[in-house]
Amino acid sequence: MHYPVAKQKIISLAVAAACAAYLAPAGAQQADAPATSSAGAPVAADVADAAGQPQVVVVKGLRQSMASSLNLKRNADGFVDGIVAEDIGKFPDTNLAESLQRISGVSIDREIGEGSKVTVRGVGPDFNMVLLNGRQMPTSNLGDRNGRAFDFANIASEGISQIQVYKSARADTPTGGIGATLNVMTARPLERNGKQASIGVKGVHDTSAGNLPADVKRGDKLTPEVSGIYSTTMADGTFGVAISGSYQERNLGFNQASVSNGWRGPFRGDENNWGTIPQPGTPSGDSIVNRPAGATLYQVPQNLNYAMSGVQRQRTNGQLTLQYAPSKALTTTLDYTYSENKIQTRRQDLSAWFNFGDSTSAWANPSGGIAAPLVYTEFINPAVSDIAMGGADFATRTQNKSLGLNAVWKPTPGLRLELDAHKSSAESAPDSPFGSSNVLGTASFSRGTTTADFSKDFPVLSIQGADFARAPQQVTGSVFQNGYMKGDIEQTQVKGSQKLFEASTLNFGLALTKAENRSAFSNQQRDTWGGATKPADYPASVFHQETLRQYFDKLDGSDNPNLFNTFYTFDFNQVRELAARASGQPDLYLPKKTFDTDQRTREKSKSLYVQFNTDWDTALPIHTGVGVRYEKTDVVSTALVPTATGISWGSQNELSVLFGPASFTTLTGKYDYFLPTFDADVDLRPDMKVRFAYGQTIGRPRYDQIAGGQVLDQLARTNGGTGSQGNPGLLPVKSKNIDLSWEWYYGKQNFVSVGYFRKDLENYAGQSKVTAQPFNLHTPIGGAFWNEAIARGCPTADTTCIRNYIFRNKAGQPGVVRKADDALGNATGDIIGQPADPVANFEITTFSNQKSAKLDGLEFNVQHMFGNSGFGVSANYTYVDSGLKFDNTGLKEQFALVGLSDSANLVGIFENAKWSVRAAYNWRDKFLSGTFDGSGPNPNYTEAYAQLDLSIGYNVDDRLSLQFEAINVTDETMRSHGRTKNQALYVTQSGPRYMLGARYKF
């Protein structure tokens, strides 16, 4: 019988020590001698001891960081990319997500001007698994309360040694990452010789913090960052200690124009119902320019909002690692990681809401069956509608904690055993007495005819008749929310590796994982948008006049002279206290002390894997790996949800769902999978190889998709309400993956590669809205009193007339509670649905396994260092395609792949003994970022975005270095739209960020 002879491999030991838990053991050729480039840039050597085990190598400089990343890619089993720290405590970017976007196929979502979540090869953040030192990490994010996406903004980069991105499936890689599995690795003291330490300080100036109204500005323009890391070994290298920590403050701002409640529709050009434009033959209908006709689809804006937000952030990170190696055969590691991210937000806004009454409009020529709105005007006479100006002041805190124990034992030269256990948590909670989110609405009831102009990037709001002297500001409605989210993971992993036949390795392992997620929420809402108090309750001095235009000066269209340019800001707590005192109900102006909903999910998983790796001594040397992984998961989801008891009509177009005591319900689900994998790489010649991989992976559903209980939204409209319901029986998304690549390593730091990937996805949870009548709730809309008001002359669309009739003629009858008239003489109060009234319809969002998708793409990479000149360049481009795109002419819920986009990076560097310069340009093409807006199943497209970042370093001597960094150098803005580019959703202006720092090595 013939057995393959072992093949020797060159392994870059700058990364091998950190990769030991993940890369299959392999031999090593004799390494090259250490070298230094003529430009003075340090170049680390590949070194192995007599036993073929990696020695400690310190990675220095941008060029060596790029070379180490190249070696990681070249020598890995399967398809792996990564980024390696330049030196201890010195990661290439200040934000991990910003670093990850430099990798081909990786795109990022940005929040408050920083990278936060990643999309890999067109697969969104919920389906990318993030590990910390090989351990599955929990998630929590109040901005996405029930998702699985990991927020990289919580982790500072200073304590990170490298990030590995596993793009192909392997049996020994934990499941959950369909796009990729990303392993964030921290420094280990025994991987480095002796004592090493550094401390860094920075001053950060975010220009966006200065372009804000005074009532939302937060703190100083210059904020500090300080970081340090200390690593030492002792007792002849058998004991090691590493400790790292960082504290960072940042003050920033962003200004946003938006149609925040979405676009109503779509409607066909020949339709006529509430929300459509007036039909031909009516006075205003005949004035419509280029009317959408026939089957042409169009939408109308529900509101137009301008918001200015000031944000303060404090991020604290720390890690302690203890290692003990009593013998060469045994190494134990105990580590604790902590991070805290605190964010405080103040916001002031100006908005106008449309009621879809008498209107006119102008439209661009239809394209692809869609008509784009250029101008939309609603006639309001007399000028008594609301000019809404709201304020917000809230704060959140996210804490991540992880305690882990690892032991690696090598009882024989060919056998390696590893035990790893950890307990980790992620918790997000309010950090303000005003809750995790809020808004305090004010208004001047002096708005006349209102126009929204969408012909440019910046949507322009025009208002006639505004008179703040005649109708001073007063508090209207308010919302105070408290959100809470916590994820806990307890995981034990046992892994082993046995060399066989001198040329093969058998990897095996098992894992037990318990993942728990809790998401709780409360909403204290007053739907008194017609006026909760009187203008006299508020001294004029509490409102501060501002002009709007300067906060959007980078956006095309902000110079339009028709822009309504005057608004008022206020101190949130001062006006909140005045409103609470005037109302006599102060508790209504604070968050609730109990939760309305409380959803808790527990997943218990068991996994087994076996993988066989072999080197084949053939004419073209081949390395293969074949394996299978078995996963079994049990799901239990318990939810505390409020029981709906009725519907109250409290203002012109808004109704409130009334709730009684909450109760818990429990649902269960389970699934199991066998997931085969195969990969092979063939050395066409010593510097060139091809790879192939096939594997099956799964991505677990979002927590909101599997949460038990039916939750109705408190706010309803005259045409019905909304709600949501999860399904714990959902199966994970399953992906069958094929990867191919050709790679040419034509120099130690130079390579070019072309890759192809394909993913066949099934069991996607389709999000759909079904009409239901939960809790048998009766609505006054269409009831006896409503019909009587219409019979007495009130138009169907004139809800003010209908409410006035009911209050003035039916006050005191069941369900009718009349209060004082408002300043305009309109009756106020509540009209509660009665048993004889119609049962309300609710659109319930739910989930089921009903969708499949296919996507494929190409990746192009090149990295070239220009000899010993010190100059180098790295570039990549990723093309991703799928037939599952959103059909803009579709009228119902659809399934389309969110996050699918092409992307490209270009990085240029220069480095010598004194200077280190890097310019990084990142581009992401337009992509679908959502399939629902505030109105219904409508697309959200984030437009193409490119950003240039710059860093310049200067080494004063071997210990002291100076650093200058500039983020978003060209001051780019971001924009998203609906079915057409004119349907603006969000247009955001922020600003560049500059950092100047120093770093000292001891």
N, C-alpha and C positions, 0 to 999 in steps of 0.2 A: 504494500500500500504506500502511495506517495503522499507526503505531507508538504505543504508549502514551506519554504525556507523564509525565516524572518527577514524583513527588509528594514534597514536602518533609515532613520529620519532626522533631519535637522530640526531642532525645536528652539525657538527663541525663548531663552530662559528669563528674559525680562518679563514674560508673562506666564511662564510655565508654573512657577510656584503658586501663583494665585489661581491658576486654572486646574490645579491637581484634582479637585473634587469633580471636575466635569469633563476633562479631556482624557481619553483612554490612554493608559501608560504605553509608552513607546520608547525605543532605543534612541540614541543620539550619536551623530557623527562627531568626529573631533572638531572642535569649534575653532573659528578664526581668532587670531590674537586681538587684544584690545587696540583700538585705533582712535585717532582724533583727526578730524577733517582739517585741511589747510586753512579753512575759514575760521577755525577755532571752535566749532560746534562739537560738543562731546558726543562720541558715538559709543554706546555700550556694546560689549561683546557677547556672543553666544558662548556660554561656558558650561561644561558638565564635569562632575567629579568622576573618579574611577569607576564608581558603581552606576554611572549614567544618571544620577539624581541631580536636580538643579541646584546650583549654588545661588547665593544672593547677588543680584545685580541691581544697581541703582539706576533708574531711568532718568535721563536728564535731557532737557531741551525739546523744542518743538519737533526737530527732525527725528530725534530718537523716539519720541512719542508716536510719530507717524510710522516709523520703521517697526516699532513693536506692534502697532495695530495691524500692519501688513503681515507680520509673522504669525499673529494670532489667526488671521484669515487663512494664511497659506497652510498651516500645520494642523488646523482643526479637523475633526471628523464632521462631515456634513458641511452645511452652509452657515458660517459664523462670521460676523463682523464685530468690531469693538473699538473702543477708545481707551487709551492708556494714559495715566497721569504723567506729566512731564517730570515730576519729582514728587517726593513725599509732601503731601499737603498742597499740591499745586496742580489742580485739574485744568484742562485747557479753557473751559468756559466757567463763568460764574453761576450758571444754571445748568443742571444735568440735561434737561430737555433741550436747551440750546445746543449742547454738545451732540445729543442724539440726532438732531436734524441734519448734521453733517454726513450721516451714514446714508448710503443709497437706499431708497425705499422707505425711509423714515420721515414722516411729516409731523408737525406739532400743532396743537391748538394753543393759542395765546390768551392769557387772562391777565389783566392789569399790566400789560406790557411785558409779560414774561412767559416763557414756555411752561406749559403745565401738563398736558396729556399728549400721548403719542399715537399716531396712526402708522401702521406698518404695512406696506404693500397693499394699500387700499382697504385694510381691515381696521375698523375703528377702535378707540381706546378700551372699550369694554371687553374686547376679545384679544388683548395682549396681556400676558402674564408677567408680573414683575416680582422678582426674587431679590432678597437681600442676603448675600453670601449663600445662595442656593436655597433659601427658605421662602416659602410663599408668604407674601405680605398682605395684611388686611388693608381695607380702604375706608375712608370716610370723607365726605365732601358735601357740605350743606348746599352748595350750588348745584349738585347733582345727587340728591339725597339717597337714592337707591341704586346707584350704578356700581360697577366694579372697576371703573377706570382709576388708575393710580395717579395721584397728583404729584409730579416731580418738584413742584414749587415748595413742598414741605421739607425737602432735603437740600442742605447746603453742599457744595461740591468739594469743600476743602478736605474732608475726611475720606474721600473716595479715591481708590487706587485705579479702578478701571470699571468699565461697563461692557458686558458681553451681550451681543444680540444674536440669538439662535433663530435663524430663519427657517430651517428645515426641521422636520420632526425626527426625534430620536426616542427610543424606548426609555432611556435613562433620564430624560428631561421631563420635569413635572408637566402635567397637562393644564390646559387653560388658555394657552396662547396660540390662537389660529394664525394671527399675523406674525407673531414672534414671541419668544420668551426672552425677557431682558433681565440679566443678572447683574445687580449692582454690588460691587465688591469693595470692602473696606480694607485698610492697611492691617497687616499681621506682623507683629514684631520679630518673630523668628524667621521671617522671610528676608530680613535685613540684618547686616552685621553691625554689632555695637550700638552706639548711641547716636540718634538723629533727632533733631528738633528744629522747629521753625516757628516764627510768629509773624503775622501779617496784619497790617492796618490799612484801611481805605477810607477815603472820603467820597461820598456819593452825591452827585447833584443831578436830580431828575428835573429837566426843564418843564415837564408837564405840571409839576406842582405849583408853578407860578402863574399859570394861565387859568385861574379859577376865581369865582366870586369870593369875597372875604368871608362869607358865612360858611364856606365849605373848605377853605384852606386848612391844611393840617401841618402844624409844626414848622421846623426850620427847613430852609432850602437845602442845606448841607447836612447829611446824616452819616453816622459812623458805621464801619464794619471792622470787626476784630476777630482774628482766628489764630489758633495755635495747635501744633501737634508735637507730641513727644513720644519717642519710641526708643526702647533700650533693651538689651539682652544682658544676662548675667549668669553666674554659675556655669561658666564655660559653654554658654549658649544653650543651656537647658531650660532657662526661664526667661520669659519676655513680657514686657509691659508696654502697651501703647495707649495713649490717651489723646483725644482730639476734641476740640470745641470751637464753636464760632457763635458770634452774635452779630446780627445785621439789622439795621434799621433802614427804612426807605419811605420817603414821602413822595407821593405821585398824584397825578390827576388824569382824568380822561373826560372828554366832552362828547356827547353822543346825541345825534338826531335819529329819531326812530318812529316807525309806525308800530309801536310796541304791542298793540293788541291785534296786529295782523290785518290782512286785507279781506274784507267781506266778499264772499263769492267762492268760486267763479260763477258768473251768470252767462247765459247765452244772450246774444244781441236781441233775440225776439222774445225774451222773458220780461215779465212785469210782476214783481212782488216786492216785499219790503226789503230795501237795501239796493234795489236796482236803480239805474238812472231813469228819469221821466221818459215816458213814451212819446212818440211823435203825435202831434195834434194837441199837445198841452203847451201852454205859453213858454215854459222854460225848456220843455222837450224839443221845441223847434229851434232853440238857440244852440243846441249841442253841435260842436264842430267835429266832423269826421266820425259820426256816430258808429259804434260797433253794431253790425247788422247780422241777421241770420244766425248761423251757428258759431259766429266769432265769439270767443270767450273774453270776458273782461272782469276786473275786480275794482272795488272802490275802497278807499282808506277808511278805517274806523276811527283813527285818531292821528294826530301828529304831535310828537313830544320832543322837547329839547331838555337834556339833563346834563348837569355839570357835577362831577363827583370828585371829591377829595378823599384820598386813601392814605392811611398810615399802616405800615407793616413792620412787625418785629419778629425775626426768625432766629430761634435758638436751636443749635444742634450740639450733640455731644456723644462721644463713644469711649468706652473703656474696654480694652481687650487684654486678657491674661492668657499666656500660653506656657505650658509646662511639657517638656519632652524628657522624661527620665531616662530614655534610651533612644537609640536610632529607630527602634521599631514602634515606638508609641509617642504620639503627640496629642495633647489635649488642649482645647481652647474654650475659654469662657468669655462671652462678650455681652455687653449691654449697650443698646443704642437708644437714644432719646432725641426727639425733635418736637419743637413747638412752633407753630405759625399763627401769629395773632394779627388780625386785620380789623381796622376800624374805618368805617365809611360814613361820610356825610354827602348828602346829595340835595340839590335844588333843581326843580324843573318847571318848565312852562309847557302847557299842552292845551289842545282844543279837541273836543270830541264831536264827531258828526252824528246827527240823528236821522239821516237819510230822508229828509223832507224835500222841499222844493229846491232843485239844484240844476246847475249846468256844468258842462265840462268840455274839454278839448282832448282829442285822442290822436296818437301817432298812427300811421298806416299799419294795419294788421300784419303780423309776421308769424308764419307757422300756425295760423288759426287763433292767435292771441293778440288782443288790442292793448297797447300800452297807454296808460294815462299820462298826459302832459300837465293838465290843469284840472282841478276839481273844485267847484265853488258851491257852497250851500247858502241859500238866501235866508237870512234871519232878520226879521223886522217885526216889532221893535228890537233894539239891541239889548236883550235881557238874558241872553244865554251866558254860560260861565266861561271866563278866562281862567283856567285852572293853573295854579302854581303850588306845587307840593314841595315838601321837605322830608328828609330822612336822616336818621342818625342811629346807626346800629354797629355791632361788632361781633366777631366770631373768633373762636380759638380752636385750633386743631392740634392734638397731641398724638405722637406716635411713640410707642415703647416696644422694645424687643429684647428679650433675654434668651440667650442661646448657649447650648453646650455641645461641643463637638469633640469626638475622639477618633483618631486614625491609628490603626494597629496593623503592622506588617509582620505577622508571625514568621513568615518565610519570604524569601526573595520574590516569589511569584504570587503571593497572596496578599491582598490589601482589603481590610475591613474598616468600615466607617459607621459610627453611630452619631446621629445629629438630632437634637431635640430643641424646640424653642417654643416660647409663649410670647405672642405679640398682640398688640392692640393698637387701634386707631380710633380716636374719639374727637368728634366735632360738636361744639356746643356754643350757645350764646355767651358773649363776653361783655354784655352791657345790660343795665336794668331795663333798657328799651327793647330788648329782644335781639334775635338774629337777623331780622329784617323788619322794616316798617315804612310807613308813609303817612304823613299828616297833610291832608289836602286843604288848600285854601282857594278862594276864588273871588274875583270881581264879576258880578253879574251884569256885565255891560258889553258882552260880545254881540256884534252884529254880523253881517254877511262875512263869511269866512272862506278863504281860498288856500288850497295847498298846491304848490307848483313843483312838479317832479321832473321838470325838463333837464335839470342838471344833477350832478352827483349829490349835491346838498339839497334836500327838500325844503322849500321856502313856505312858511306860514304867513298869511296876510289876514289881518282882522280890521274890520271897519267898526267905528262907533265906540271904541274903548274909552271909558270915562271913569278913572279911578277915584275922582272926587265925588261923582254922583253915586258910585257903587264901590265903596271901599272894600278892601280885603276882609274876608271872614273865614273861619274854619268851616270846612264842609265835612267830608267823610274822612275816615282814618282806618288804618290797618296796622296791627301790631302782631308780629309772628314770632314764635319760638320754634326752632328746629333743633333736633338732637339726632346724632347718628354715631353709632359705635360698631366697629368690627373687631372681633376677637378670633385669633387662630392659635390652636394648639396642634403641634405637628411633631411626629417622631418618624425619622427616616433611618433605615438600615441599608447600607450599600456594601457591595463586595466586588472584587475584581480578582480573577484567577488566570494566570498565564497558562496556556496549554500548548503543547507540541512545539514550543520554541518560537512559534510564529503567530499564535492566536491568543486571544483574550476573551474570557467569558465574564461579562458584567451582569450583576443581578442585584435585586433590592426589593424592599417593600416599604410602605409608608402608611401611617394612620394619621388622618387629618380631620380635625373638627373646626369648622368655620361657622361663626355666629355673626349675625348682622341684626342690629336694632335700628329702626328709624321711627322717630316720634315727632309729632308736629301739633302745634296749636295755632289757632287763628282768632284774633280778637278784632272784629271788623264792624265798623259803623257805616252803613250804606246811606248816610245822610248827605249825599253829594249835592243836594239842592240847598244845603245850609243847615248846619247843626246848631249854630249860635248866631248872634247878631253882630254886625260890624262894630257897634258901640262897645262890645266886650273887649276890643283890642285897640290900645292906643296906636295912633298912626306911626309913632316912633319905632314900633317893633318891626315894621316892614321897611326894607332898605332898597331903594330904587337902583336897578342895574340895567345895562344895555347888553344885548345878546351877541351881536355880530362878532366881536373880537375873540370869542371863545371857539369860533369855527373858521378862522381866517385862512386855514390851509385847504379848505374844501371848496371845490368849484361850485359857484352859485351863492356863496355866503355874502357876496357883495351886491346881491339883488336889492335895489332900493325899496322894493315892496315888502321886505322882511319886517314882520312885527318885532320891533327891536327893544321894546321896554318891558321889563318884568320886575318882580319884587322878590327878594330873598328875606329870610328871617332866621333867628336863632331857634333851632328846633325845640329845645327844652323850655325856653321862655314861652313860646306860643303854645306848646303842649300844656304847660301849667295853667295858662290863661283859659284854654279851652276846657280843661278838666274842672276848673273852678266855675266857669260859666255854666257848664252842663249839670253840675251837682252830682256827677257820676265819675269821680276820678279814676276808678278802677278800669273804666272803658278806654282809658288812654295809657294803659300799660299792658304788657303781654299777660296772658292767663298763667296761672300757677300750676295748672294741670294740662295734660296733653289731650287733644281731641282724637288723635289717631296714634296708635302705637303698634308698629309692625315688627315682628321678631321671627327670624328665620334661622334654622340650624341645619347645616349640611355635614353629615358624617361620611367620609370617604375612606376607602381602602384601595390600595394599589399594589400591584406586583409587576415586576418587569424582568426580562432576561434579554441580553443582547450579546451576540457573538461577533467578534471582530477578527479579521484575518488579513495578513499580508501575503500576497501571492507573488512568488519569484518567477514571473513570466517575462516574455520578451519586453513587454511594457509593464512595469511593476504596477500592481493593483492593490488597493486596500479596500476591503468591503466590511460592512457592518449590517447584520440582520437581527431584528429583534421584535418583540411584542410586549405591549403593556396592557394590563387589565385594570380597569377602573370600575368601582362600584360605589354608588352614592345614594344615601337616604336623605330625604328632605322633609322637614317638619316646619310649617309656617303657621304662626299664631298671630292674630291681629285684634287689637282693640279698636273698634270703629264706632262712631256715634250713630245712634238710631234716629233716623229722620222722622219727625212727627207732623210737619206741616210746611206750608209755603206762605210767606208774607210779602206783599207788594208794598215796598217802603219808599220807592222813588220812581221817577218818571219811566225809566227803561230798565230798572233793576229790581229783582226780587231776591229775597233771602230764604234759604232753606232753614227751617227750625229743627233743632235737635233735642232729643231727650237723653237719658243716661246711656253711656257706652257699654258695650259688651264684647267679650272675646269669642273668636271663632278659630278653629284649628283645621287645617287641611294638610295632606301629606302627598309625597311623590317619591319615586325612586327610578334609577336607571343603572345600567352597567354596559360596558363596552370593552371589546378586544380591539386594540389599536396596533396594527402591524407597521413596521418601518424597515426600510432598506436604504443604504447609501453606499456609494462607491466612488473612489477617485483613482484616476489612471495617470501615471507620469508619462506623458508623451516624450519628454526628454527632461533632464534635470531641472530646467527652469520653466517648464510648461506642463500644465495638467488640465484634465477635464474632470468634471464632477457630475454625478447623477444621484438624485435622492427621490424616494417615494415614501410617503408616510401619511398616517391618518391621525388627526388631532381633534379635540373637542374644545368648545368655548361655552362655559356655563351661562345660563340666562342671567340677565340683570335681576337684582333683588326686587325691584318694583314689579317685574314681570311674574315673579313667583310668590309675591306677598299675598297672604290670605285676606279675606274681608273685602266688602264693597264700600267704597268711600265716595260720598256725594260732595261736590264742591258747594261751598256755602252760597256763593253768588250765582244767581240764575238770571235769565233774560226773559223777555215776554214770550219768546218762542220756545222756551224750555230750559232745562238745566244740563249739567254735565257731571260725570263721575268716572271712577276707575275701579277696576277689579283685576287682581292677579290670578295666576294659575300655577300652584306649586307642582303640578304634574308635567310642566313643560320639560321637554328633553333639551339637552345642550345642542348647540349648532355643531354639526360634524363636518369636517373638511378633509377631502382627499387631495393631497398635495404632491405636485411634481416639480422638481427643481433641476435645472441643467445649467452648467457654466463652463466657460473656457477661460483659463487664467494663465497669463504669461508674466513671470517674475524675472525681468531682464536686468535687474540690479538689486543690490541689498535693500534699497529704499524705493525701487521703481517697479511698477507693475501696471498691467492693463487687463481688464476682464470684461466679458460680456456674459450676461446671465438671462435665463428665461425661467419664469415660474407660472404655475397654473394652480388654481384652487377651485375644486368643485364643492360647493357648500350646500348643505341640506339642513332641514329642521329649524330654519330661521323662524323666530316668533314674529308673526305678522301682527302689527298694531292696527286694530280696526275699531270703528265706532259702531255699536249696535244700539238701536232704540229700545228702551225698556221703560217700565213704570214701577220702579222700586218703591217699596213701602206704601204704595197706593196713595200717593200724595195728591191732594186736590189743589188746583190753582185758580185764583180769581180771574185769570185771563180767559176770556170766552165764557165766563159764568153768567148768572142771571143779571147781576148788577152791571157787568160789562155790556151785555147785550142791550139792556135798557138804556144805557147812556148812548149807545150808537143809534138806537131807535129814536132818541130825542135829539139827534142832530150832530153828535160828535163824530168826526171822521175816524175811521179805523186806526189810522196811523197817529192820531193826535192823543197820545196817552195823557197829556196834561189836562185836556178837556174831559176825558173819561174819568180821571181821578177827581177833578173838581166836582163833577156831577155826583159821583158816588158819595164823597164826603159831605156835600151840601144837602143831599137828599136821603142818605142812608145811615148817617152817623148814629151810633148807638145800637144798630141792628147787629146780629151775630157776625163777628169777624171784622167790623168796621170801627176803627179807633181813630177819631179825628183829633189832630193837634192844632197848634196855632198856625195861622197863615204865614207864609214867608214874606220877605220884603217886597215881592212882586205881586202879592195878593193871591197867590195860588195856595190852595189847601194842602196841608201836609198831614201825615199820619200813616197808619198801616191798614192794609186790607188783606185779611187772611182767608185763604181758600176754605170753603165749606163743603160738607158731604155731597151737596147737590151739584157742585161745580165740577168741571172736567178734571180727569186725572192727568197729572203732568207727565210729559214725556222727557226722558233724560237720555242723552247720548253717553253711553258707557264705553269707555276705552278698556279693552281687554286683549288677551293674547292667546295664540294657539300656534302649534307647529304646523305651518302651512306653506312656507316659502322655501325656495331653493335659489341658488345663484352660482354663477360661474364667473371667475375673473382670471385674467392672465396679464402678464406684463414682461417688460424687458428692463434690465439694469445694465448700465454702462459705467465703468470705473476706470480712471487713470490717475496715477500718482507718479510724479517725476521730480527728482532732485537734480539740479543742473551741476553735476560734478561736485567740485569742492568750492563752488562760488558762494554757497550759503543760500542761494535762491532755490525755491521749490514751489510746486503747484500740485493741487489735488482737485479733481473735478469728478462729478458723477451726475448721471441723469437717469431717472426712473420713469418709464411709461407704463401706465396701468389702464386696463380697459375691461369693461363688462357690459353685457347687453342689458343689465338691470339698472337702467337709468330712469329718472322720474319723467313721466310723460306729462308735459306741461298742458296738454289738451285734455287730460283726464279729470273727471269730476268727482271721483270717489277716492277712498283710501287706496294707496298703492304701496307696493314694496319696492324699494330701491336701495342700493348700497350707499350708505352714508360714509363720507370721508374719502371717497375714491377720487384721486387726483394725480396728475403728473407732478414731479418735483425735480429740482436741480440744485447743485451746490458748486461753488467755485471758491477755492481757498488758495491764496498766495502767501508765501512766507519768505522772509529773509532772516538769517541767523548767523551770527559770528560770536566770538568770545564776549563781546560787549552788548550787542544789540539783538533783540528778538522782536520781529515785526510780523503780524498776521492780519490779513484782510479777508473776511469771510462774507461771501454773498450767498444768500439762500432765497430760493424762489419756489413757490407752490402755486399751481394753477387753480383755477376756479373749481370748487367742489360742492357737492350737496351736503349741507350740514344739518338738515332736519327735514322731516316729511310732514310736520304739523306746525302751524303757527297759532296765534291766539284765536283765529277764526275757524280753523278746521284743517282738513287734509290738503295743505298747500306747501309747496317746496320752499326751503330756505337755502339759497346759494351764497356761499362765501366767495367773494371775488378774488381773482389772482392777487397774490401779495408777495413782495420781494423786500428783503431787508439787508442792509450792509452793516457789518460790525467790524470794529477795528481794535487791535491791541498792540501796544508798543512797550517792550520791556528793555531796561538798561541795567546791566550788571556793574554796580560800582566796584565791587571786588568779589571774591569767592563767596562771601557771606551775605552781602547786602545787595538787593536788587530793587529797582523802582519800576512801577507799572502804571501805564495809562490805558484806559479802555473806553471805548465809545460804542454805545448800542443804538441801533436805528439811526445811523449817522445822517441819512438823508431825510429824516423826519417823515416817514411814510404814514399814511392813514389807511384804515381798514373799512370795508364796505360789504354789506350783504343785501340781497334782493330776493324778490319772489319770482313769479313766472316770467317776468320781463325785467330788464335792467331798470326801467323807470319805477318799478314797484319797490322802492327802497324799504328795507326793513331796519337795518342799523348802519349808521355811518359814524365812525369813531375817529376822533383826533386826540392824540396824546403828545408825544414829543421825544426827542433824543435823551439818552441818559449817559452821563460821564462819570468815570471813576478814576481817582488818582490814589495810588497806594505804594506801600513799601513792604518788603519782606526780608526778614533777617534769619539766616540759618546759624544755629549754634554748633 
